[in-house]
């Protein structure tokens, strides 16, 4: 089977890592997979693609997609007229760009399956508008309802693509009528957790333990939507409360790095808060960590929690909907606190340092829960879904 994965950039991030995991799994099963990157300036993850995987680039910024502006219609007749003009203008420009990029059109046309994996307006637009591919899939990194709340423009694109993969079914009863009336098929497929297959560097793991002791780990883009500030304040609060020096390691990079580094200095916490930058050997950090902390206010299905769970790292997390409870349940597999509540998050981290019985219980339940995210389970469901389209 010939598949094309379309990404809105291949920077270091959860969506991109999951996509590459799927590509590797599909290649290992004998499928041909190629990649289209519609934000070519973001390519840090190219080296992680399997050998022989072809990458094609087409610059398609999100602002060029007319569906992005669908919410303007909510402003009444004036908004509707403005949106109509925007849609006509951008659609014309997009068609010109697509005509020029014959190679991209041919790649999609020859595909058995084209997947808009980032689930953003630009990769969805490319898959929805390019003819030729026998089957098309839109990947939702969360529940369908979440995207409806953001913009009806997503639903216009889903209606063109017709096949959806989601990571959660939170409140999806509200979308059932739309899907049924438009012949849209949807499948719930959890992200595969393939990190356990990666080789460990035992010397590095020991070095991390020697340098930072029993440290707290958080991984993710340094961006506003990940809210590292809450994690920073939680560890600061815990250290001041206990008169200790527990270290927090922040793996990842992003637009907020300079601001966060300044914030840490202002909090006088730079002796125990550390910025690691992008790490391509996260398995070593999970293996060395004592507690994993997650402070994002909203997540579809946070892969980092699954990876931490796979390595037996107890988790303290904010209640990021819908993904955290999809993974952790109601505190069964990790400790959950309200979003932005750094005091309760800090107290939960402290509990994971103090209560060995609680740690053991969460680790045992985590080992059972992680089986639902086994790579073979995810890839079997994906292949079955494709065959039924």
TIKOLPA-518414 format. One record per residue (C-alpha): residue in three letters; y negated, z negated, x. Coordinates in nm, 4 decimals. Each point is the difference from the previous one (the first is absolute). Layout:
<nodes>
+------+----------+----------+----------+
: code :       c2 :       c3 :       c1 :
+------+----------+----------+----------+
:  ALA :        Y :        Z :        X :
...
+------+----------+----------+----------+
</nodes>
This chain:
<nodes>
+------+----------+----------+----------+
: code :       c2 :       c3 :       c1 :
+------+----------+----------+----------+
:  UNK :   0.0000 :   0.0000 :   0.0000 :
:  UNK :  -0.3475 :   0.0919 :   0.1262 :
:  UNK :  -0.2616 :  -0.2687 :  -0.0688 :
:  UNK :  -0.3731 :  -0.0153 :   0.0715 :
:  UNK :  -0.1780 :  -0.3362 :   0.0207 :
:  UNK :  -0.3779 :   0.0147 :  -0.0476 :
:  UNK :  -0.2055 :  -0.2862 :   0.1476 :
:  UNK :  -0.3662 :  -0.0956 :  -0.0206 :
:  UNK :  -0.0029 :  -0.0727 :   0.3719 :
:  UNK :   0.2675 :  -0.1498 :   0.2233 :
:  UNK :  -0.1817 :  -0.3032 :   0.1360 :
:  UNK :   0.1813 :  -0.3281 :   0.0636 :
:  UNK :   0.0534 :  -0.1465 :  -0.3458 :
:  UNK :   0.2617 :  -0.1088 :  -0.2491 :
:  UNK :   0.0099 :   0.3229 :  -0.2026 :
:  UNK :   0.0327 :   0.2101 :   0.3123 :
:  UNK :   0.2752 :  -0.2176 :   0.1501 :
:  UNK :   0.2013 :   0.0141 :  -0.3219 :
:  UNK :  -0.0442 :   0.3765 :  -0.0187 :
:  UNK :   0.1262 :   0.0435 :   0.3543 :
:  UNK :   0.2970 :  -0.2260 :  -0.0778 :
:  UNK :   0.0893 :   0.2289 :  -0.2910 :
:  UNK :  -0.0394 :   0.3091 :   0.2166 :
:  UNK :   0.2332 :  -0.1428 :   0.2647 :
:  UNK :   0.2565 :  -0.0984 :  -0.2636 :
:  UNK :  -0.0087 :   0.3461 :  -0.1586 :
:  UNK :   0.0292 :   0.1754 :   0.3369 :
:  UNK :   0.2982 :  -0.2206 :   0.0862 :
:  UNK :   0.1639 :   0.1205 :  -0.3216 :
:  UNK :  -0.0389 :   0.3614 :   0.1054 :
:  UNK :  -0.3134 :   0.0970 :  -0.1926 :
:  UNK :  -0.2853 :   0.2058 :   0.1460 :
:  UNK :  -0.3318 :  -0.1838 :  -0.0255 :
:  UNK :  -0.3486 :   0.1163 :   0.0942 :
:  UNK :  -0.3368 :  -0.1726 :  -0.0351 :
:  UNK :  -0.3431 :   0.1107 :  -0.1182 :
:  UNK :  -0.2897 :  -0.2225 :   0.1060 :
:  UNK :  -0.3140 :   0.0532 :  -0.2111 :
:  UNK :  -0.2065 :  -0.2366 :   0.2175 :
:  UNK :   0.0752 :   0.1362 :   0.3499 :
:  UNK :  -0.2342 :  -0.2443 :   0.1750 :
:  UNK :   0.2524 :  -0.2766 :  -0.0761 :
:  UNK :   0.3122 :   0.0685 :   0.2061 :
:  UNK :   0.0971 :  -0.3203 :   0.1860 :
:  UNK :   0.3467 :   0.0058 :  -0.1581 :
:  UNK :   0.0945 :   0.3534 :   0.1080 :
:  UNK :   0.2164 :  -0.1292 :   0.2890 :
:  UNK :   0.2074 :  -0.2005 :  -0.2506 :
:  UNK :   0.1152 :   0.3141 :  -0.1838 :
:  UNK :   0.3526 :   0.1219 :   0.0780 :
:  UNK :   0.0408 :   0.2639 :   0.2672 :
:  UNK :  -0.0264 :   0.3478 :  -0.1444 :
:  UNK :  -0.2015 :  -0.1053 :  -0.3063 :
:  UNK :  -0.2765 :   0.2589 :  -0.0368 :
:  UNK :  -0.3515 :  -0.1207 :  -0.0799 :
:  UNK :  -0.2597 :   0.2217 :  -0.1671 :
:  UNK :  -0.3644 :  -0.0962 :  -0.0351 :
:  UNK :  -0.2501 :   0.0834 :  -0.2728 :
:  UNK :  -0.3307 :  -0.1822 :  -0.0315 :
:  UNK :  -0.0345 :  -0.0974 :  -0.3671 :
:  UNK :  -0.2378 :  -0.2967 :  -0.0420 :
:  UNK :   0.0370 :  -0.2101 :  -0.3127 :
:  UNK :  -0.3587 :   0.0754 :  -0.0999 :
:  UNK :   0.0986 :   0.3656 :  -0.0495 :
:  UNK :   0.2478 :  -0.0840 :  -0.2764 :
:  UNK :  -0.1630 :   0.0312 :  -0.3451 :
:  UNK :   0.2409 :  -0.2477 :  -0.1621 :
:  UNK :  -0.1489 :  -0.2731 :   0.2164 :
:  UNK :  -0.3124 :   0.0095 :  -0.2171 :
:  UNK :   0.1778 :  -0.0281 :  -0.3367 :
:  UNK :  -0.1524 :  -0.3406 :  -0.0759 :
:  UNK :  -0.3429 :   0.1605 :  -0.0301 :
:  UNK :   0.1115 :   0.1141 :  -0.3468 :
:  UNK :  -0.0180 :  -0.3633 :  -0.1132 :
:  UNK :  -0.3798 :   0.0201 :   0.0252 :
:  UNK :  -0.0220 :   0.2103 :  -0.3163 :
:  UNK :  -0.1054 :   0.3594 :  -0.0643 :
:  UNK :  -0.2133 :   0.0144 :   0.3138 :
:  UNK :   0.2905 :  -0.1231 :   0.2091 :
:  UNK :   0.2360 :   0.2508 :  -0.1605 :
:  UNK :  -0.2357 :   0.2885 :   0.0761 :
:  UNK :  -0.0489 :  -0.1195 :   0.3572 :
:  UNK :   0.3753 :  -0.0312 :   0.0514 :
:  UNK :   0.0548 :   0.3506 :  -0.1379 :
:  UNK :  -0.2455 :   0.1426 :   0.2534 :
:  UNK :   0.1533 :  -0.2005 :   0.2857 :
:  UNK :   0.3504 :   0.1095 :  -0.0999 :
:  UNK :  -0.0927 :   0.3693 :  -0.0129 :
:  UNK :  -0.1819 :  -0.0093 :   0.3336 :
:  UNK :   0.2609 :  -0.1964 :   0.1921 :
:  UNK :   0.2909 :   0.1936 :  -0.1533 :
:  UNK :  -0.1592 :   0.3244 :   0.1199 :
:  UNK :  -0.0494 :  -0.1371 :   0.3517 :
:  UNK :   0.3551 :  -0.1354 :   0.0059 :
:  UNK :   0.1498 :   0.3339 :  -0.1034 :
:  UNK :  -0.1963 :   0.1737 :   0.2764 :
:  UNK :   0.1265 :  -0.2498 :   0.2562 :
:  UNK :   0.3582 :   0.0395 :  -0.1234 :
:  UNK :  -0.0229 :   0.3796 :   0.0156 :
:  UNK :  -0.1181 :  -0.0184 :   0.3603 :
:  UNK :   0.2836 :  -0.2337 :   0.0983 :
:  UNK :   0.2894 :   0.2385 :  -0.0623 :
:  UNK :   0.2332 :  -0.1963 :   0.2264 :
:  UNK :  -0.0269 :  -0.3146 :  -0.2125 :
:  UNK :   0.0643 :   0.1969 :  -0.3191 :
:  UNK :   0.3095 :   0.1536 :   0.1553 :
:  UNK :   0.1344 :  -0.3378 :   0.1146 :
:  UNK :  -0.0250 :  -0.1397 :  -0.3530 :
:  UNK :   0.1300 :   0.3214 :  -0.1582 :
:  UNK :   0.3199 :  -0.0105 :   0.2069 :
:  UNK :   0.0715 :  -0.3664 :  -0.0745 :
:  UNK :   0.2702 :  -0.1168 :  -0.2359 :
:  UNK :  -0.1990 :  -0.3204 :  -0.0501 :
:  UNK :  -0.3679 :  -0.0763 :   0.0670 :
:  UNK :  -0.0938 :  -0.3692 :   0.0024 :
:  UNK :  -0.3569 :  -0.1335 :  -0.0171 :
:  UNK :   0.0933 :  -0.3141 :   0.1907 :
:  UNK :  -0.3342 :  -0.1715 :   0.0554 :
:  UNK :  -0.0716 :   0.0219 :  -0.3715 :
:  UNK :  -0.3715 :   0.0595 :   0.0604 :
:  UNK :  -0.2095 :   0.2624 :  -0.1742 :
:  UNK :   0.0151 :   0.2507 :   0.2861 :
:  UNK :   0.3752 :   0.0070 :   0.0664 :
:  UNK :   0.0671 :  -0.0079 :  -0.3758 :
:  UNK :  -0.2378 :   0.2943 :  -0.0461 :
:  UNK :   0.1753 :   0.2088 :   0.2644 :
:  UNK :   0.3459 :  -0.0568 :  -0.1468 :
:  UNK :  -0.1189 :   0.0454 :  -0.3596 :
:  UNK :  -0.1836 :   0.3267 :   0.0648 :
:  UNK :   0.2289 :   0.1807 :   0.2446 :
:  UNK :   0.2579 :   0.2193 :  -0.1672 :
:  UNK :   0.3434 :   0.0801 :   0.1357 :
:  UNK :   0.1608 :  -0.3383 :   0.0565 :
:  UNK :   0.2952 :  -0.0301 :  -0.2358 :
:  UNK :  -0.0562 :  -0.3716 :  -0.0581 :
:  UNK :  -0.3038 :  -0.2240 :   0.0424 :
:  UNK :  -0.0308 :  -0.3790 :   0.0233 :
:  UNK :  -0.2990 :  -0.2349 :  -0.0008 :
:  UNK :   0.0587 :  -0.3287 :   0.1838 :
:  UNK :  -0.1701 :  -0.3066 :  -0.1480 :
:  UNK :  -0.0363 :  -0.2959 :   0.2359 :
:  UNK :   0.0009 :  -0.2517 :  -0.2801 :
:  UNK :   0.0274 :   0.0310 :  -0.3771 :
:  UNK :  -0.1185 :   0.2920 :  -0.2096 :
:  UNK :  -0.2223 :  -0.2373 :  -0.1959 :
:  UNK :  -0.1936 :  -0.0935 :   0.3160 :
:  UNK :  -0.1013 :   0.3618 :   0.0531 :
:  UNK :  -0.1028 :   0.0356 :  -0.3642 :
:  UNK :  -0.2399 :  -0.2918 :   0.0454 :
:  UNK :  -0.1562 :   0.1749 :   0.2999 :
:  UNK :  -0.0488 :   0.3466 :  -0.1528 :
:  UNK :   0.1367 :   0.2357 :  -0.2644 :
:  UNK :  -0.0311 :   0.2676 :   0.2666 :
:  UNK :   0.3337 :  -0.1167 :   0.1400 :
:  UNK :   0.1649 :   0.0603 :  -0.3360 :
:  UNK :  -0.1350 :   0.3550 :  -0.0184 :
:  UNK :   0.1735 :   0.0678 :   0.3326 :
:  UNK :   0.3192 :  -0.1801 :  -0.1053 :
:  UNK :   0.0096 :   0.2280 :  -0.3034 :
:  UNK :   0.0034 :   0.3013 :   0.2307 :
:  UNK :   0.2633 :  -0.1391 :   0.2361 :
:  UNK :   0.2228 :  -0.1484 :  -0.2769 :
:  UNK :   0.2224 :  -0.2191 :   0.2216 :
:  UNK :  -0.0998 :  -0.3466 :   0.1198 :
:  UNK :   0.1483 :  -0.2600 :   0.2329 :
:  UNK :  -0.1448 :  -0.3503 :  -0.0396 :
:  UNK :   0.0513 :  -0.3322 :   0.1791 :
:  UNK :  -0.0642 :  -0.2254 :  -0.2992 :
:  UNK :   0.0096 :   0.0256 :  -0.3775 :
:  UNK :  -0.2690 :  -0.2595 :  -0.0708 :
:  UNK :  -0.1546 :   0.0634 :  -0.3452 :
:  UNK :   0.1497 :   0.3506 :  -0.0001 :
:  UNK :   0.0717 :  -0.0172 :  -0.3730 :
:  UNK :  -0.3666 :   0.1026 :  -0.0326 :
:  UNK :   0.0826 :   0.3315 :   0.1742 :
:  UNK :   0.3236 :   0.0800 :  -0.1851 :
:  UNK :  -0.1628 :   0.1982 :  -0.2815 :
:  UNK :  -0.1890 :   0.2183 :   0.2490 :
:  UNK :   0.3146 :   0.0658 :   0.2035 :
:  UNK :   0.2194 :   0.0739 :  -0.3021 :
:  UNK :  -0.2495 :   0.2353 :  -0.1645 :
:  UNK :  -0.0523 :   0.1941 :   0.3243 :
:  UNK :   0.3613 :   0.0171 :   0.1187 :
:  UNK :  -0.0617 :  -0.2156 :   0.3063 :
:  UNK :   0.3031 :  -0.1491 :   0.1747 :
:  UNK :  -0.0360 :  -0.3233 :   0.1961 :
:  UNK :   0.2288 :  -0.1950 :   0.2313 :
:  UNK :  -0.0367 :  -0.3474 :   0.1505 :
:  UNK :   0.1000 :   0.0151 :   0.3682 :
:  UNK :  -0.0731 :  -0.2903 :   0.2326 :
:  UNK :  -0.1188 :   0.0707 :   0.3522 :
:  UNK :   0.2845 :   0.0097 :   0.2525 :
:  UNK :  -0.0134 :  -0.2576 :   0.2770 :
:  UNK :   0.1249 :   0.1776 :   0.3103 :
:  UNK :  -0.1656 :  -0.2148 :   0.2668 :
:  UNK :   0.3190 :  -0.1991 :   0.0663 :
:  UNK :   0.1457 :   0.3115 :   0.1624 :
:  UNK :  -0.2603 :  -0.0127 :   0.2769 :
:  UNK :   0.0900 :  -0.1342 :   0.3418 :
:  UNK :  -0.1310 :  -0.3438 :   0.0956 :
:  UNK :  -0.1685 :  -0.0812 :   0.3296 :
:  UNK :   0.1313 :  -0.3513 :   0.0649 :
:  UNK :  -0.2286 :  -0.0547 :   0.2978 :
:  UNK :  -0.3086 :   0.0872 :  -0.2055 :
:  UNK :   0.1137 :  -0.2256 :  -0.2857 :
:  UNK :   0.0332 :  -0.2910 :   0.2412 :
:  UNK :  -0.3386 :   0.0794 :   0.1572 :
:  UNK :  -0.1632 :  -0.0119 :  -0.3451 :
:  UNK :   0.1588 :  -0.3368 :  -0.0731 :
:  UNK :  -0.1019 :  -0.1366 :   0.3398 :
:  UNK :  -0.3587 :   0.1218 :  -0.0366 :
:  UNK :  -0.0697 :  -0.0850 :  -0.3658 :
:  UNK :   0.2620 :  -0.2599 :  -0.0895 :
:  UNK :   0.1002 :  -0.0147 :  -0.3679 :
:  UNK :  -0.2575 :   0.2534 :  -0.1150 :
:  UNK :  -0.1018 :   0.1503 :  -0.3344 :
:  UNK :   0.0114 :   0.3791 :  -0.0335 :
:  UNK :  -0.1846 :   0.2442 :  -0.2253 :
:  UNK :   0.0289 :   0.3793 :   0.0244 :
:  UNK :  -0.2138 :   0.2648 :  -0.1664 :
:  UNK :  -0.3080 :   0.2164 :   0.0241 :
:  UNK :  -0.3146 :  -0.1951 :   0.0775 :
:  UNK :  -0.1698 :   0.1014 :  -0.3226 :
:  UNK :  -0.1720 :  -0.1677 :  -0.2916 :
:  UNK :   0.2956 :   0.0492 :  -0.2357 :
:  UNK :   0.2277 :  -0.2011 :   0.2320 :
:  UNK :  -0.2357 :  -0.3032 :   0.0079 :
:  UNK :   0.0866 :  -0.1388 :   0.3431 :
:  UNK :  -0.2890 :  -0.2461 :  -0.0451 :
:  UNK :   0.2078 :  -0.2095 :  -0.2403 :
:  UNK :   0.2857 :  -0.0210 :   0.2523 :
:  UNK :  -0.2432 :  -0.0907 :   0.2785 :
:  UNK :  -0.1597 :  -0.2753 :  -0.2074 :
:  UNK :   0.3431 :  -0.1287 :  -0.1071 :
:  UNK :   0.1154 :  -0.0459 :   0.3604 :
:  UNK :  -0.3357 :  -0.1500 :   0.1013 :
:  UNK :   0.0230 :  -0.2473 :  -0.2905 :
:  UNK :   0.3579 :  -0.0893 :   0.0952 :
:  UNK :  -0.0904 :  -0.0578 :   0.3653 :
:  UNK :  -0.2968 :  -0.2192 :  -0.0876 :
:  UNK :   0.2016 :  -0.1952 :  -0.2555 :
:  UNK :   0.2858 :  -0.0652 :   0.2428 :
:  UNK :  -0.2007 :  -0.0077 :   0.3232 :
:  UNK :   0.2266 :   0.2717 :   0.1400 :
:  UNK :  -0.0389 :   0.3415 :   0.1576 :
:  UNK :   0.2328 :   0.2278 :  -0.1984 :
:  UNK :  -0.0550 :   0.3621 :   0.1029 :
:  UNK :  -0.0490 :   0.2917 :  -0.2412 :
:  UNK :   0.0866 :   0.3467 :   0.1319 :
:  UNK :  -0.1569 :   0.2912 :  -0.1886 :
:  UNK :   0.1901 :   0.3240 :   0.0641 :
:  UNK :  -0.1842 :   0.3161 :  -0.0984 :
:  UNK :  -0.3325 :   0.1713 :   0.0404 :
:  UNK :  -0.2663 :   0.1418 :  -0.2268 :
:  UNK :  -0.3615 :   0.0292 :  -0.1032 :
:  UNK :  -0.0441 :  -0.3755 :  -0.0462 :
:  UNK :   0.1127 :  -0.1031 :   0.3475 :
:  UNK :  -0.3460 :  -0.0535 :   0.1490 :
:  UNK :  -0.1147 :  -0.1908 :  -0.3082 :
:  UNK :   0.3118 :  -0.2191 :   0.0008 :
:  UNK :  -0.0276 :  -0.0750 :   0.3719 :
:  UNK :  -0.3604 :  -0.1077 :  -0.0574 :
:  UNK :   0.1104 :  -0.2117 :  -0.2977 :
:  UNK :   0.2654 :  -0.1752 :   0.2112 :
:  UNK :  -0.2581 :  -0.0865 :   0.2669 :
:  UNK :  -0.2378 :  -0.1322 :  -0.2652 :
:  UNK :   0.2829 :  -0.2206 :  -0.1267 :
:  UNK :   0.0613 :  -0.1171 :   0.3599 :
:  UNK :   0.3623 :   0.1008 :  -0.0411 :
:  UNK :   0.0319 :   0.2627 :   0.2724 :
:  UNK :   0.2211 :  -0.2212 :   0.2168 :
:  UNK :   0.2836 :   0.0220 :  -0.2556 :
:  UNK :  -0.0703 :   0.3186 :  -0.2031 :
:  UNK :   0.1125 :   0.3102 :   0.1897 :
:  UNK :  -0.0522 :   0.3712 :  -0.0725 :
:  UNK :   0.2927 :   0.2052 :   0.1312 :
:  UNK :  -0.1011 :   0.3507 :  -0.1081 :
:  UNK :   0.2634 :   0.2456 :  -0.1193 :
:  UNK :   0.3536 :  -0.1062 :   0.0904 :
:  UNK :   0.2893 :   0.2454 :  -0.0054 :
:  UNK :   0.2615 :  -0.2660 :   0.0754 :
:  UNK :  -0.0539 :  -0.2331 :  -0.2947 :
:  UNK :   0.3674 :  -0.1006 :   0.0108 :
:  UNK :  -0.0776 :  -0.2098 :   0.3097 :
:  UNK :  -0.2901 :  -0.1791 :  -0.1695 :
:  UNK :   0.2020 :  -0.0774 :  -0.3133 :
:  UNK :   0.2808 :  -0.1333 :   0.2181 :
:  UNK :  -0.2392 :  -0.2336 :   0.1821 :
:  UNK :  -0.2107 :  -0.1166 :  -0.2978 :
:  UNK :   0.0441 :  -0.3392 :  -0.1662 :
:  UNK :  -0.1815 :   0.0812 :  -0.3271 :
:  UNK :  -0.1235 :   0.3227 :  -0.1559 :
:  UNK :  -0.3277 :  -0.0104 :  -0.1971 :
:  UNK :  -0.1266 :   0.2589 :  -0.2482 :
:  UNK :  -0.3481 :  -0.0213 :  -0.1543 :
:  UNK :  -0.0656 :   0.3336 :  -0.1691 :
:  UNK :  -0.1499 :  -0.0220 :  -0.3522 :
:  UNK :   0.2017 :   0.2966 :  -0.1322 :
:  UNK :   0.3106 :   0.1805 :   0.1268 :
:  UNK :   0.2496 :   0.2450 :  -0.1442 :
:  UNK :   0.3076 :  -0.1065 :   0.1938 :
:  UNK :  -0.0995 :  -0.1501 :   0.3364 :
:  UNK :   0.2501 :   0.1261 :   0.2558 :
:  UNK :  -0.1100 :  -0.2670 :   0.2460 :
:  UNK :   0.1457 :  -0.2719 :  -0.2253 :
:  UNK :   0.3319 :   0.1814 :  -0.0106 :
:  UNK :   0.0007 :   0.0399 :   0.3774 :
:  UNK :  -0.0798 :  -0.3675 :   0.0547 :
:  UNK :   0.2747 :  -0.0932 :  -0.2445 :
:  UNK :   0.2462 :   0.2253 :   0.1839 :
:  UNK :  -0.0606 :  -0.2032 :   0.3168 :
:  UNK :   0.0269 :  -0.3338 :  -0.1772 :
:  UNK :  -0.3691 :  -0.0883 :   0.0318 :
:  UNK :  -0.1097 :  -0.2349 :  -0.2839 :
:  UNK :  -0.2934 :   0.1414 :  -0.1972 :
:  UNK :  -0.3216 :  -0.1530 :  -0.1343 :
:  UNK :  -0.1857 :   0.2549 :  -0.2109 :
:  UNK :  -0.2863 :   0.0412 :  -0.2417 :
:  UNK :   0.0920 :   0.1235 :  -0.3481 :
:  UNK :  -0.0700 :   0.3691 :   0.0646 :
:  UNK :   0.0926 :   0.1859 :  -0.3169 :
:  UNK :   0.2407 :   0.1517 :  -0.0693 :
:  UNK :   0.1916 :   0.0171 :   0.3258 :
:  UNK :   0.0219 :  -0.3586 :   0.1222 :
:  UNK :   0.1849 :  -0.1360 :  -0.3030 :
:  UNK :   0.2085 :   0.3181 :  -0.0113 :
:  UNK :   0.1343 :  -0.1105 :   0.3403 :
:  UNK :  -0.0298 :  -0.3795 :   0.0054 :
:  UNK :   0.0566 :  -0.0746 :  -0.3691 :
:  UNK :  -0.1618 :  -0.3219 :  -0.1203 :
:  UNK :   0.0060 :  -0.1783 :   0.3378 :
:  UNK :   0.3764 :   0.0533 :   0.0336 :
:  UNK :  -0.0216 :   0.1999 :   0.3247 :
:  UNK :  -0.3415 :  -0.1097 :   0.1279 :
:  UNK :  -0.2963 :  -0.2237 :  -0.0820 :
:  UNK :  -0.2730 :   0.1584 :  -0.2145 :
:  UNK :  -0.3619 :  -0.1139 :  -0.0369 :
:  UNK :  -0.2967 :   0.1458 :  -0.1945 :
:  UNK :  -0.1897 :   0.2847 :   0.1667 :
:  UNK :  -0.2983 :  -0.1066 :   0.2147 :
:  UNK :   0.1170 :  -0.3652 :  -0.0095 :
:  UNK :   0.0156 :  -0.0699 :   0.3734 :
:  UNK :   0.0569 :  -0.3729 :  -0.0453 :
:  UNK :   0.3169 :   0.0383 :  -0.2055 :
:  UNK :   0.1167 :   0.2814 :   0.2257 :
:  UNK :  -0.0549 :  -0.2266 :   0.3007 :
:  UNK :   0.1860 :  -0.2854 :  -0.1686 :
:  UNK :   0.2939 :   0.2334 :  -0.0697 :
:  UNK :   0.0072 :   0.1075 :   0.3640 :
:  UNK :   0.0060 :  -0.3688 :   0.0940 :
:  UNK :   0.2944 :  -0.0629 :  -0.2326 :
:  UNK :   0.1929 :   0.2717 :   0.1813 :
:  UNK :  -0.0615 :  -0.1810 :   0.3283 :
:  UNK :   0.0961 :  -0.3431 :  -0.1313 :
:  UNK :   0.2894 :   0.0502 :  -0.2416 :
:  UNK :   0.3103 :   0.1347 :   0.1740 :
:  UNK :   0.2036 :  -0.0148 :  -0.3212 :
:  UNK :  -0.2599 :   0.2171 :  -0.1756 :
:  UNK :   0.0002 :   0.2459 :   0.2909 :
:  UNK :   0.3790 :   0.0274 :  -0.0100 :
:  UNK :   0.0031 :   0.0456 :  -0.3781 :
:  UNK :  -0.2584 :   0.2798 :   0.0109 :
:  UNK :   0.1778 :   0.1705 :   0.2891 :
:  UNK :   0.3332 :  -0.0043 :  -0.1846 :
:  UNK :  -0.1505 :   0.1359 :  -0.3217 :
:  UNK :  -0.1892 :   0.2601 :   0.2017 :
:  UNK :   0.3204 :   0.1247 :   0.1618 :
:  UNK :   0.1459 :   0.0592 :  -0.3463 :
:  UNK :  -0.3171 :   0.1598 :  -0.1397 :
:  UNK :  -0.0422 :   0.2424 :   0.2886 :
:  UNK :   0.3303 :   0.1687 :  -0.0894 :
:  UNK :  -0.1796 :   0.1616 :  -0.2959 :
:  UNK :  -0.2191 :   0.1829 :   0.2523 :
:  UNK :   0.2787 :   0.1351 :   0.2213 :
:  UNK :  -0.0765 :   0.3533 :   0.1277 :
:  UNK :   0.3202 :   0.1456 :  -0.1449 :
:  UNK :  -0.0905 :  -0.1340 :  -0.3463 :
:  UNK :  -0.3453 :   0.1630 :   0.0094 :
:  UNK :   0.1163 :   0.3348 :   0.1342 :
:  UNK :   0.2909 :   0.0176 :  -0.2468 :
:  UNK :  -0.2415 :  -0.0574 :  -0.2896 :
:  UNK :  -0.2432 :   0.2608 :   0.1325 :
:  UNK :   0.2690 :   0.2663 :   0.0432 :
:  UNK :   0.1339 :  -0.0745 :  -0.3486 :
:  UNK :  -0.3484 :   0.0202 :  -0.1530 :
:  UNK :  -0.0657 :   0.3345 :   0.1701 :
:  UNK :   0.3315 :   0.1385 :  -0.1249 :
:  UNK :  -0.0898 :  -0.0958 :  -0.3582 :
:  UNK :  -0.3444 :   0.1635 :  -0.0006 :
+------+----------+----------+----------+
</nodes>
